Amino acid sequence: MTPLQTLKRRAHACTLCAPHLPLGPRPVFQVSSTARLLIIGQAPGTKVHASGIPFNDASGDRLRAWLGISRATFYDAARIAILPMGFCYPGRLPQGGDAPPRPECAPLWHAQFLALMPQRQLTLLVGSYALRYYLGPGSMTAHVLTPDAHPGTFALPHPSWRTLGWEAKNPSFTTEILPRLRADVAALLE
Ligand code: SF4
């Protein structure tokens, strides 16, 4: 068994924050030692928890449209790795909406996985939790609209329907950032 296979097995067996997970642990991620594109997302929703497939929902459809790639390409683990900030469904907030990714998860697992994915050339940080963890404080909009401030990384909003209003207010995301992102992703995945 390779070191990455061993790490995957350990992560899939993780129960660290089981007392906080209303549906129990079910870590969802996609990794390989050859992936050149890494997507760091938020946390599974109930649909992703049920299927065990990352971004297998409307948000995933929107993200694939942003990237200009098919489902087949998106789920080709040899080329694309997907690590959420929290691998398991975190439940709901009392006031509605999904709870934040469990804070234990990224500090426990991310550095270990990144060390075993040496071919990464481009990282997409998707949503405010990934942006804050990897880029530090600052507004989501500022991070997204200044891709040259963090080479090798694109900052993206979480691709939920709630982002539609933000996109309307920030048209350069559609007219400038997304074409650039699609070109970089296409060149990387050729
Ligand atoms: S969210 Fe992460 S740290 Fe918590 S049980 Fe799942 S895999 Fe383990």
Residues whose N, C-alpha, C, O or C-beta is under 5 A from the ligand:
A	BS01	SF4	A11 C14 T15 L16 C17 A18 P25 P27 G86 F87 C88 R102 E104 C105
